[in-house]
Amino acid sequence: QVQLVESGGGLVQPGGSLTLSCAAPGSIFRVNIMAWYRQAPGKQRDILAYITPHGTTHYEDSVKGRFTISRDNAKNTVFLQMSGLKPEDTGVYYCHVFNTVAWGQGIQVTVSS
């Protein structure tokens, strides 16, 4: 019933960079793990990265070294900084609060020349 607000998607060339943002209610943001997922057309929604309330991070192998997840507790916002983008990074990106039903609306990222 709680929707997170995402922003920052768009069209970029291979090798380019893009940063996504996700704002959440402070009541759940500061006490939960935040995560980013990606869903390509016809594919399942897969986790890419997560960050704990204390700042510990974990990444899926396909994005390790290229993507960085971070959080700003003062602004109740989580970020996904993406660089070295590849065509296979194309998809709809969602932020999510672990152990809740709170999801972002989904934003399109297209990597193409």
N, C-alpha and C positions, 0 to 999 in steps of 0.2 A: 504493500500500500504506500510505501515511501519511494518516491522517484528521485534519483540523483540527476543532477543537471550537468551534462557534458558539453564541451565546446572544443574547437580547434582542428576539426577534420578538414579534408580537402584533397586536391589533386597535386601530387608531387612527382618529380622525375626520379628514376632510379639513382641511388646515391645521395638523394636529398634528405632533408631533416624536417621534422614536424613535432610539435608538442601538443599533447591533449591534456585537458583539465577536467576535473570532476568535483563538483561541490556537493556536500552532504550535510544533513542536519548535525549540529554539534553533539547532540545527545547520543548518537550512535557512532559518529566519526572517531571520537577520541578514545573509545574503548574497544574497537574492533579492528581486525585485519582488513585492509582494503586491497582490492585486486583489480587487474585489468584482464579482459578476455577479448578474443577475436573470433568472428564467425564469417567464413567465406560463403558465397552462394552455394547452397546444396550441401554444406558441411555442418558439422556439429560445432558448438561453441566451446572453444578451448582456452584454458587459462594461459596467460603469458607471463605474469609477474604478480607478486604480492608484497605488501609491506605491513609490518606489525605496528602497534601504537608506539613502540620504542624505537622504530626506525630500522629494524632488521629486514633485509630484503631477500627475495628468492626469484630466480628467473628460469623460464623454460629455455632449453638448450638452443633453440632456433633463434632466440633474440638476445642471448647472453653476449655481452660486450658491445651491443649496438643500442639497446634500450635501457633507460634508467627510470625506475619508479621512485617517487619521492612524495612527501606529504608536508603540508604547512598546517599545523594544528591551530594556529591563530586565525587562519582563514577557512578552516574546515574543508580543505581542498587537497586532492591527490592529483599528481601529474604523471604523465608518461612521456619522457623525452626520447624521441626516436631519431636515429641517424643511420647512415648507410642503408637506406631503405631499398628493398628489393621488390620486384613485381609480386612475389609470393606473400608479401606483407599486406596486399590488398584485402580489404574486408570491412565489416562493420565492427567497430570497437565499443566495448561495454565496460563500465566500471561497476563494481559490486562490493557490497559489504558482507563479509563472511558471516555465516550463521544467521542471516536474515534473508528476507525476500526483496531487499532493496537493490534495484538495478538502475543504471543510467538508461536514457532513451535510445542509445546507440547512435554512433556517428560514423559516416563513411570515410575511409581512407583509401585512395586509389593511387597506386604507384605505377606510372606508365610514362613512356617517352612519346 
